[in-house]
Amino acid sequence: MKCDVLIAGAGAAGLMCASEAARRGRRVIILEHGKPGRKVLVSGGGRANFTNLNVSAENYLSENPHFTKSALAGFPPSAIIQLLESHGVQSHEEESGKMFLDGRARQLLDLLVRRCNDSGAAIITGVKIGGIRKKAGRFSVNIEDGQFDAESLVVATGGLSYPELGATNLGFKIAERFGLRITPARPALVPFIFNQEDMKRYGGLSGISLETVIRYESKGKKKLVSGETLFTHKGLSGPAILQASLYWTGGGLSIDLLPGMDLKNMLVKDRAQNTRMHNYLSGLLPRRLAMKWCELFLNSKPLNQYPARRLEKAADELHNWAIQPSGTEGYKTAEVTAGGVDTKELSSRTMESVKVPGLFFAGEVMDVTGQLGGFNLHWAWASGFAAGRNA
Ligand SMILES: Cc1cc2nc3c(=O)[nH]c(=O)nc-3n(C[C@H](O)[C@H](O)[C@H](O)COP(=O)(O)OP(=O)(O)OC[C@H]3O[C@@H](n4cnc5c(N)ncnc54)[C@H](O)[C@@H]3O)c2cc1C
């Protein structure tokens, strides 16, 4: 079967790319091995945090930090918001510029598929992609019972995270097959796992969540993330932890469990009281955590029975809870894959390979990873749009 643009992967990036290319009059086919847009459906807990009003290159991790600028400028958050509105899909802003649908993510996926249908792009599902070659300026892609022939090939197969939702390494394999470099891949926006010792100490605190500030080092630079941390039965999760995992390179974390408070000063003022420590801390922390903290480190005596130095140390420990994760939960639960196809070898305007004309990449398969908050879907739209306008 012949077409102008063959797209591997019907996720957010592939669907956006397909409708844009087809609207230019290109004959477009998407090959998808599962069902289209499964990650779109689960995104934002089923409500799709589909963009962020504050999007900029700073929100992305990449070995090539300026790469995203051109595509983001060509497709700002207003473009996707207007697209949704023009199809009657309403959205709203939540904190920090995060845009969510008023309804369910299904509306977004239906819109993307409908745009493909209306523009004439064909989506073929249940396809197993085999060998890929480039000959006489055209790509030929084998499937189990046939072959596709296209002028342009867009790789939009996503990263390695969430294999259960169809993730494979096909995109990396295609890139390598054509001599492109892959930057080291790792799971990101992913929960941490406690080391054995911490598991014994804190494993029973599952379900507790609290506001925190997390400090850690990444490649010699000090990083700070604030937000909610959630205790799980294996370790720590929640928005602050997921965000920290994007930049985490294996070191320890220091977590302020009482951000915005000065516990040392508070204890100096209150140290004449005979309130027991666990009751005092329960006024500041979730009760189960306060009880566990006292059991592990402080006992629970009346405040006036602690020496001043012990109270000072207690304050310091609660503001700097030292955690050394044994690792992360891995691709199984990671929202994204950090790393991927090296963007230094791609045009930042068109997403086309510099070395292999006609070969394009879009979305998470590239070494562009957004922070939590709608940035990853936005990258899928912006890069898919750029590729669709040029493939
Ligand atoms: C649980 C969860 C929640 C998320 N929530 C948000 C959120 O609220 N906001 C946000 O910005 N980001 C969110 N993300 C991240 C976001 O969904 C992804 O970054 C984005 O979907 C990437 O789009 P993509 O098109 O590049 O890749 P994908 O969406 O992964 O699409 C790739 C497509 O290629 C197909 N494919 C893979 N291998 C093959 C193959 N061998 N043959 C044929 N087809 C193949 C897949 O089946 C898939 O349909 C979330 C991710 C997860 C897992």
PDBQT file of the ligand as one rigid body, heavy atoms in Angstrom, charges set to zero:
ROOT
HETATM    1  C1  LIG A 401      -0.874   6.840  33.839  1.00  0.00    +0.000 C 
HETATM    2  C2  LIG A 401      -0.376   8.007  33.042  1.00  0.00    +0.000 A 
HETATM    3  C3  LIG A 401      -0.920   9.264  33.250  1.00  0.00    +0.000 A 
HETATM    4  C4  LIG A 401      -0.442  10.357  32.521  1.00  0.00    +0.000 A 
HETATM    5  N1  LIG A 401      -1.005  11.573  32.714  1.00  0.00    +0.000 NA
HETATM    6  C5  LIG A 401      -0.563  12.634  32.007  1.00  0.00    +0.000 A 
HETATM    7  C6  LIG A 401      -1.180  13.915  32.137  1.00  0.00    +0.000 A 
HETATM    8  O1  LIG A 401      -2.203  14.074  32.818  1.00  0.00    +0.000 OA
HETATM    9  N2  LIG A 401      -0.631  14.959  31.454  1.00  0.00    +0.000 N 
HETATM   10  C7  LIG A 401       0.459  14.808  30.631  1.00  0.00    +0.000 A 
HETATM   11  O2  LIG A 401       0.904  15.792  30.045  1.00  0.00    +0.000 OA
HETATM   12  N3  LIG A 401       1.034  13.604  30.457  1.00  0.00    +0.000 NA
HETATM   13  C8  LIG A 401       0.542  12.525  31.113  1.00  0.00    +0.000 A 
HETATM   14  N4  LIG A 401       1.108  11.293  30.919  1.00  0.00    +0.000 N 
HETATM   15  C9  LIG A 401       2.189  11.169  29.912  1.00  0.00    +0.000 C 
HETATM   16  C10 LIG A 401       1.586  11.214  28.512  1.00  0.00    +0.000 C 
HETATM   17  O3  LIG A 401       0.458  10.368  28.468  1.00  0.00    +0.000 OA
HETATM   18  C11 LIG A 401       2.600  10.770  27.465  1.00  0.00    +0.000 C 
HETATM   19  O4  LIG A 401       3.773  11.518  27.595  1.00  0.00    +0.000 OA
HETATM   20  C12 LIG A 401       2.032  10.963  26.066  1.00  0.00    +0.000 C 
HETATM   21  O5  LIG A 401       0.867  10.183  25.913  1.00  0.00    +0.000 OA
HETATM   22  C13 LIG A 401       3.058  10.550  25.028  1.00  0.00    +0.000 C 
HETATM   23  O6  LIG A 401       2.437  10.568  23.765  1.00  0.00    +0.000 OA
HETATM   24  P1  LIG A 401       3.093   9.776  22.548  1.00  0.00    +0.000 P 
HETATM   25  O7  LIG A 401       2.085   9.837  21.458  1.00  0.00    +0.000 OA
HETATM   26  O8  LIG A 401       4.455  10.246  22.307  1.00  0.00    +0.000 OA
HETATM   27  O9  LIG A 401       3.241   8.272  23.069  1.00  0.00    +0.000 OA
HETATM   28  P2  LIG A 401       2.109   7.240  23.496  1.00  0.00    +0.000 P 
HETATM   29  O10 LIG A 401       0.925   7.926  24.036  1.00  0.00    +0.000 OA
HETATM   30  O11 LIG A 401       2.807   6.243  24.350  1.00  0.00    +0.000 OA
HETATM   31  O12 LIG A 401       1.664   6.586  22.121  1.00  0.00    +0.000 OA
HETATM   32  C14 LIG A 401       2.491   5.675  21.427  1.00  0.00    +0.000 C 
HETATM   33  C15 LIG A 401       1.606   4.774  20.608  1.00  0.00    +0.000 C 
HETATM   34  O13 LIG A 401       2.436   3.902  19.857  1.00  0.00    +0.000 OA
HETATM   35  C16 LIG A 401       1.946   2.600  19.953  1.00  0.00    +0.000 C 
HETATM   36  N5  LIG A 401       3.040   1.645  19.766  1.00  0.00    +0.000 N 
HETATM   37  C17 LIG A 401       4.058   1.390  20.627  1.00  0.00    +0.000 A 
HETATM   38  N6  LIG A 401       4.823   0.409  20.125  1.00  0.00    +0.000 NA
HETATM   39  C18 LIG A 401       4.280   0.051  18.933  1.00  0.00    +0.000 A 
HETATM   40  C19 LIG A 401       4.621  -0.934  17.981  1.00  0.00    +0.000 A 
HETATM   41  N7  LIG A 401       5.653  -1.764  18.160  1.00  0.00    +0.000 N 
HETATM   42  N8  LIG A 401       3.842  -1.047  16.876  1.00  0.00    +0.000 NA
HETATM   43  C20 LIG A 401       2.778  -0.206  16.676  1.00  0.00    +0.000 A 
HETATM   44  N9  LIG A 401       2.392   0.707  17.581  1.00  0.00    +0.000 NA
HETATM   45  C21 LIG A 401       3.155   0.852  18.698  1.00  0.00    +0.000 A 
HETATM   46  C22 LIG A 401       1.333   2.512  21.352  1.00  0.00    +0.000 C 
HETATM   47  O14 LIG A 401       0.396   1.462  21.455  1.00  0.00    +0.000 OA
HETATM   48  C23 LIG A 401       0.711   3.894  21.467  1.00  0.00    +0.000 C 
HETATM   49  O15 LIG A 401      -0.605   3.933  20.987  1.00  0.00    +0.000 OA
HETATM   50  C24 LIG A 401       0.632  10.181  31.598  1.00  0.00    +0.000 A 
HETATM   51  C25 LIG A 401       1.155   8.904  31.384  1.00  0.00    +0.000 A 
HETATM   52  C26 LIG A 401       0.651   7.829  32.086  1.00  0.00    +0.000 A 
HETATM   53  C27 LIG A 401       1.242   6.465  31.816  1.00  0.00    +0.000 C 
ENDROOT
TORSDOF 0
